[in-house]
Amino acid sequence: MTDTSSLRRTPLYDAHVALGARIVPFAGWEMPVQYPAGISAEHRAVRETCGLFDVSHMGEVVVSGPDAAAFLNFVTSNDVTRLAVGQIQYSTLLTGRGTIVDDLLVYRYPEHFFLVINAGNRDADIAHLREHIKAFDATMEDVSDSYALIAVQGPNAPGVVQRLTDTPLGEMKYYRFADGTVAGVPAIISRTGYTGELGFELYVPWNDARTVWDALLAAGDVAPCGLGARDTLRLEAGMALYGHELDSETTPLEAGLAWLVKLDKDEFLGKTVLLAQHTDGVDRKLVGFTFDERAIPRHGMPVWYGDVQAGVVCSGTMSPTLGAPIGTCYLPAAAAVVGTQFAVDIRGRHVPARVVALPFYKRAGKA
C-alpha cells in the first residue's frame, strides 16, 4: 500500500472525495486522477462544453524590488521587460548550462511580478531563485500556501465564469489577467489554460476555494476533471510537461521552445550555450508521432531510429479526440521532420511510427 501520511491535500480534497474521485499521489499531493464518468468523458467535456480542474498544488512566488525585472531576465529565457501590466508570459527557468529547471508563467503587476511554478519542482525552483536573487536588489516571497488555483476550461468556460464575476471577460485577451471577484471571492482571473481550449485559471484565497468550486459546478453544465484528462488534453494540444518533454538535461531549443529564448537580452543564465545552439544547431529535437496501428505509446518506452536507440517516449496516449495513438519523443535533429519513420519498442515489438506536426489538435478559431 502507498504511504500517504506525508502527502499534502488541497483545500478541495473533501469536495473531490464527495464527488467520487479516485485519489492518487502526485508531486507530493493527494490529487484526483479521475471521477466516476472516466477520463475520456472528462476529456470530451472540456473539448465540447466545460471542465473544472483543481490545480491548487501549483506554486506561486512574488518577486519585487528595483531589480525585479533584471533578476527575472537573468534566470529566465524570455524577456520580462516586454510585458505590459496585466500581461502574462510563458517562459523557462534556466541553469547555467542552458537547460531547464522548470517552465513557468510570469504575471506583470505595476510593482511586482507573480510567478507560477510546477508543484513537483516547487522546492527546487525556490532554492534556485533564492540562490541567484542574492546578486540583485530584489526580494522574493513564496506565497504558494496562500492561493488555491481552479482551472475552468472549454468552449462554455467564458459563460460559466462570467455568471460569477463583474469583470468583463469578453474583453480579456489570451495571456492577460485582471484582479476581480468570482462568486464574491477575491480572485486573479487569468486567461490561460493547459488544455488547448478557451478557458480561465482562477487564483483565489486558499480558504475560499470551496466557495468558488461549488459555485462553478452550479453555474452550468460543468464536469469535474482530474489529472488524467488534464494530461490527455495537454498532450493533444502539444503542451510540454516537466519530467516528460522537459527536464534539467534539455534546453528550450531542443524542446521546440526557441520562441521563448530572447538572445538579444543582456547576459542571462545559459546564454552562451543557447547562442551556440542557435548558431550551430542542436543534436536532437522534440517531435510528435503517431502509429498506423492501434498500439499505445507510453512514457519511457524505447525509441529506435535505424539500428540505434535514440531515446524514449516522453508522453503517449490514445487520443480521445482524434481516436488515434499519439506521442512525443526526441530524435536526431536531421530526422526530426514530418514523415520520418522510426520505431517504438512496445513489450519487445518494434511498432512502426512516423513523425507528425505538433500540435496534434488545435481548436477552430483563436486560442
C-alpha positions in Angstrom: 0.0 0.0 0.0 1.1 3.6 -0.7 2.0 5.6 2.4 0.0 8.8 2.2 1.0 10.2 5.6 3.4 12.7 4.2 1.2 13.8 1.3 -0.5 17.2 1.3 -4.1 17.9 0.4 -5.6 20.9 -1.5 -8.5 22.8 0.1 -10.8 20.9 -2.3 -9.8 17.4 -1.2 -13.1 16.8 0.6 -15.0 18.0 -2.5 -13.2 15.5 -4.7 -13.9 12.6 -2.3 -17.6 13.6 -2.1 -17.8 13.6 -5.9 -16.3 10.0 -6.0 -12.9 10.9 -7.4 -10.1 8.4 -7.5 -7.3 10.0 -5.5 -3.6 9.2 -6.3 -0.3 10.6 -5.1 1.1 13.2 -7.4 4.1 15.6 -6.8 3.7 15.2 -3.0 -0.1 15.7 -3.0 -3.2 13.6 -2.9 -4.9 14.6 -6.2 -8.0 13.4 -8.2 -6.9 11.5 -11.3 -10.4 10.9 -12.5 -14.1 11.0 -11.4 -16.7 8.2 -12.0 -17.5 9.3 -15.5 -13.9 8.5 -16.5 -11.0 10.2 -18.3 -12.5 10.0 -21.8 -15.8 11.6 -20.7 -13.9 14.4 -18.8 -11.7 15.0 -21.8 -14.8 15.3 -24.1 -16.4 17.7 -21.7 -13.5 20.1 -22.0 -13.4 19.8 -25.8 -17.2 20.2 -26.1 -18.6 22.0 -23.1 -16.7 22.9 -19.9 -14.5 21.1 -17.4 -13.3 22.1 -13.9 -9.8 21.3 -12.5 -8.3 21.7 -9.1 -4.6 22.6 -9.7 -4.0 24.2 -6.2 -0.9 22.1 -5.9 0.9 24.6 -8.2 3.3 27.0 -6.6 3.3 30.8 -6.6 6.1 33.3 -5.9 6.1 37.1 -5.7 9.2 39.0 -6.9 9.5 42.7 -6.2 12.1 45.4 -5.8 14.1 47.8 -8.0 15.9 44.9 -9.8 13.0 42.5 -10.0 12.9 42.7 -13.8 16.6 42.4 -14.2 16.7 39.4 -11.9 13.9 37.6 -13.7 15.6 38.4 -17.1 18.8 36.8 -15.7 17.2 33.5 -14.6 14.6 33.0 -17.3 14.8 32.6 -21.1 12.1 35.1 -22.1 12.2 38.9 -21.7 10.0 40.2 -18.9 10.7 43.8 -19.9 8.4 43.2 -22.9 5.4 42.6 -20.6 2.8 45.2 -20.2 1.0 45.4 -16.8 -1.8 42.8 -16.9 0.1 40.6 -19.3 1.4 37.0 -18.8 4.5 35.4 -20.2 5.3 31.7 -20.7 9.0 31.1 -20.0 11.6 28.7 -18.8 13.8 28.9 -15.7 17.3 28.1 -16.7 20.5 26.6 -15.4 24.0 27.9 -16.3 24.1 25.1 -18.9 21.1 26.5 -20.7 18.9 23.6 -19.6 15.5 23.8 -18.0 14.9 23.9 -14.2 11.2 24.4 -14.8 8.7 26.0 -17.2 6.6 28.8 -15.6 4.3 31.7 -16.1 5.3 35.3 -15.3 2.5 37.8 -14.4 3.3 41.5 -14.6 1.9 43.8 -11.9 2.7 47.5 -11.6 5.1 47.0 -8.7 5.9 43.3 -8.7 5.9 40.0 -10.7 3.8 36.9 -9.8 5.4 33.6 -10.8 3.5 30.3 -11.2 5.7 27.2 -11.0 5.1 23.4 -11.1 4.2 21.6 -7.9 6.8 18.9 -8.3 9.6 21.5 -8.8 8.5 23.9 -6.2 11.3 23.4 -3.7 14.0 23.2 -6.3 12.7 26.3 -8.1 12.5 28.4 -5.0 16.0 27.3 -3.9 17.3 28.2 -7.4 15.7 31.6 -7.3 16.9 32.3 -3.8 20.5 31.5 -4.8 20.5 33.9 -7.7 18.5 36.7 -6.3 21.3 37.5 -3.9 23.1 39.4 -6.6 20.1 41.7 -7.2 18.3 44.4 -5.3 15.1 42.4 -5.3 13.1 40.2 -2.9 11.0 37.1 -3.3 8.2 35.5 -1.3 6.8 32.0 -1.6 3.0 32.6 -1.4 2.0 29.1 -2.6 0.2 28.3 0.7 -2.0 31.4 0.3 -3.5 30.5 -3.1 -5.7 27.8 -4.5 -5.9 27.5 -8.2 -9.0 26.4 -10.2 -9.0 26.0 -14.0 -12.2 26.4 -16.0 -11.7 25.1 -19.5 -13.8 24.5 -22.6 -16.0 26.3 -25.1 -18.5 27.2 -22.4 -15.9 28.4 -19.9 -16.3 32.1 -20.5 -20.1 32.0 -20.0 -19.7 29.9 -16.8 -17.2 32.2 -15.2 -18.9 35.4 -16.4 -22.1 34.4 -14.4 -20.0 34.7 -11.3 -18.0 37.9 -11.9 -18.4 41.5 -12.9 -15.1 41.5 -14.7 -15.8 41.8 -18.5 -14.3 38.6 -19.7 -15.1 39.2 -23.4 -12.6 42.0 -23.4 -9.8 39.9 -21.9 -7.2 38.7 -24.5 -5.2 35.4 -24.3 -2.4 35.6 -21.8 -3.9 38.6 -20.0 -5.2 38.8 -16.4 -7.2 41.0 -14.1 -7.9 41.2 -10.4 -11.6 40.8 -9.6 -14.0 38.6 -7.7 -15.6 35.3 -8.6 -18.6 34.1 -6.6 -17.9 37.0 -4.2 -14.3 35.9 -3.6 -11.3 38.0 -4.5 -9.5 36.4 -7.5 -6.8 36.8 -10.0 -8.7 35.9 -13.2 -6.2 34.7 -15.8 -7.0 34.0 -19.5 -4.8 30.9 -19.6 -5.0 27.1 -19.5 -3.3 23.8 -20.2 -5.9 22.2 -22.5 -5.8 23.9 -25.8 -9.4 25.2 -25.3 -10.9 28.5 -24.2 -10.6 29.0 -20.5 -9.6 30.7 -17.4 -7.4 30.0 -14.4 -8.6 31.5 -11.1 -6.2 32.2 -8.2 -8.3 32.5 -5.0 -7.5 32.6 -1.3 -6.8 29.1 0.0 -9.6 29.1 2.5 -12.2 30.3 0.0 -11.5 27.7 -2.7 -14.6 25.5 -1.8 -16.9 28.5 -2.2 -15.7 29.2 -5.8 -15.5 25.5 -6.7 -19.1 24.8 -5.7 -20.4 28.0 -7.4 -18.7 27.0 -10.6 -20.2 23.5 -10.5 -23.6 25.1 -10.0 -23.1 27.7 -12.8 -23.8 25.5 -15.8 -23.0 22.2 -17.5 -19.6 21.8 -15.9 -17.8 18.5 -15.4 -15.2 18.0 -12.6 -12.0 16.7 -14.2 -8.9 15.0 -12.9 -5.2 14.8 -13.7 -5.8 12.1 -16.3 -7.9 14.2 -18.6 -5.6 17.2 -18.0 -2.7 15.1 -19.3 -4.5 13.8 -22.4 -5.8 17.3 -23.2 -2.4 19.0 -22.9 -0.7 16.3 -25.0 -3.2 16.7 -27.8 -2.5 20.5 -27.7 1.2 19.9 -27.9 1.9 21.4 -24.5 5.0 20.2 -22.6 5.1 18.6 -19.2 8.1 18.9 -17.0 9.6 15.5 -16.3 8.4 14.3 -19.7 9.2 16.7 -22.6 11.2 19.0 -20.4 14.0 18.3 -17.8 17.3 19.5 -16.4 19.2 17.9 -19.3 17.2 19.6 -22.1 17.4 23.1 -23.5 14.5 25.1 -24.8 15.9 25.0 -28.3 15.9 21.2 -28.2 12.4 21.2 -26.9 10.9 23.3 -29.7 10.7 26.3 -27.4 13.1 28.6 -29.3 10.4 31.3 -29.3 10.9 31.5 -25.5 14.6 32.3 -25.8 15.4 36.0 -26.3 19.1 36.0 -27.2 19.2 39.8 -27.6 18.8 40.3 -23.8 21.8 41.2 -21.6 23.7 38.3 -20.0 21.5 35.5 -18.6 21.9 32.0 -17.3 23.0 29.7 -20.1 23.1 32.4 -22.8 26.5 31.2 -24.2 25.2 27.6 -24.6 21.9 28.7 -26.2 23.6 31.2 -28.5 25.9 28.4 -29.7 22.9 26.1 -30.3 21.1 28.8 -32.2 24.2 29.3 -34.4 25.3 25.7 -34.8 22.0 23.8 -34.4 21.0 21.2 -31.9 21.8 17.5 -31.9 18.2 16.4 -31.1 14.7 17.8 -31.3 11.3 17.0 -29.8 8.8 15.6 -32.3 5.2 14.4 -32.2 4.4 11.0 -33.7 1.6 8.5 -34.3 1.2 4.9 -35.2 -0.9 3.5 -38.1 -2.0 0.6 -35.8 -3.8 0.9 -32.5 -0.9 0.3 -30.2 -0.5 2.8 -27.4 2.8 4.5 -26.7 3.7 5.1 -23.0 6.2 7.2 -21.2 9.6 5.5 -21.0 9.2 3.1 -23.9 12.5 2.9 -26.0 12.5 4.7 -29.3 14.7 3.4 -32.2 15.9 5.3 -35.2 17.5 2.9 -37.6 19.6 0.5 -35.5 20.2 2.9 -32.7 18.1 3.7 -29.7 17.5 7.4 -29.9 15.8 7.9 -26.6 12.4 7.1 -25.0 8.8 8.1 -25.4 8.3 11.3 -23.4 4.5 11.2 -23.4 1.9 9.0 -25.1 -1.7 8.0 -25.1 -4.7 7.1 -27.3 -6.1 10.5 -28.2 -9.7 10.7 -27.2 -10.4 13.5 -29.7 -8.5 12.0 -32.7 -9.1 8.3 -32.0 -5.5 7.6 -32.8 -2.3 6.9 -30.8 -0.2 10.0 -30.3 3.1 10.6 -28.5 6.3 12.7 -28.2 10.0 11.8 -28.2 13.4 13.2 -29.1 15.0 12.2 -32.4 18.3 13.2 -34.0 17.8 16.7 -35.5 18.2 15.5 -39.0 15.4 13.1 -38.5 13.0 15.5 -36.8 10.9 16.3 -39.8 7.3 15.3 -40.6 7.1 11.9 -42.3 10.3 10.4 -40.8 9.8 6.7 -40.0 11.2 5.2 -36.8 10.0 2.6 -34.2 8.8 2.4 -30.6 9.6 -0.8 -28.6 6.3 -2.0 -27.0 7.0 -5.0 -24.9 9.7 -6.2 -27.2 8.0 -5.5 -30.5 9.2 -2.6 -32.7 6.0 -0.8 -33.7 6.4 1.5 -36.8 6.0 5.2 -36.0 6.1 8.4 -38.1 6.7 12.0 -37.2 3.7 14.3 -37.4 3.3 18.0 -36.9 2.6 19.5 -33.4 0.2 20.2 -32.0 -1.9 17.1 -32.7 -5.1 19.1 -32.1 -5.9 22.8 -32.4 -9.3 24.2 -31.8 -11.0 26.2 -34.5 -10.6 30.0 -34.2 -8.2 31.9 -32.0 -6.8 30.4 -28.7 
